[in-house]
Amino acid sequence: MKRYVSLFGLWTRQCVYKFLLLMLIMAAAETGLFALQIDAGCALEYALEHGYINIACAVCFVLLCAMLSAAGCQGSGKLGYTLSRLRVSSWGAYICHWLHNSIYFFLFWCAQTVIMLGLCALHKHALGVDYGPQAVLLASYRVDFFHSLLPLADWGVYVCNALMVLALGAATAQFSAQERRGRRGKAIIIMAAITVFSFTRSMGSAGSVVMGIFSVIVMVWCFFSGTELLKEDGDETTA
């Protein structure tokens, strides 16, 4: 168990400070874009929907995918040497990396939700508008990007987002595992592109079902890819 904790810590040391810096950049960029809408005197829902916040989030999301994919590659520090010293199985290392990356994607969306709530508070303070929590709840229903982050009673979106987090974690871990064997993983490229263009869903949209099914397909793809890598490593050991 200690070997996997050490492996988890290895990836965390490579990612945590870069992740925090990325979150600060994302918060600053989105606050700046939102401030332009406040200066124009826009209403809350209009400012959230037309402030290009989703575009800033998408750019940071792509950077996060690249960061997590690169963190487990052979060229990232002394990873290959450390993996051999820890004597962990290829499958165990893959599952550990999958869990590690999934946590970061979950934290990313949590941070984006907190930023959105912070922007609502900023709008209320800056314009001196006296509205209660009900206005924020209505915004989360009417603004599609906000609703995709904070769907309230729309439980299908929660399930879809959880599946997307797991699929993205699996895809980035697969990319790293493939790269260490001189290959290129394609799952994260496809999953990241689909997420960027399909993450925003309106209330009651069938998009959550489609994205959920696609996320399961990606996880199955990565599972069989990991099984194939494990088999190859076993054959090499036997030889």
Disulfide bonds with the S-S distance in Angstrom:
none
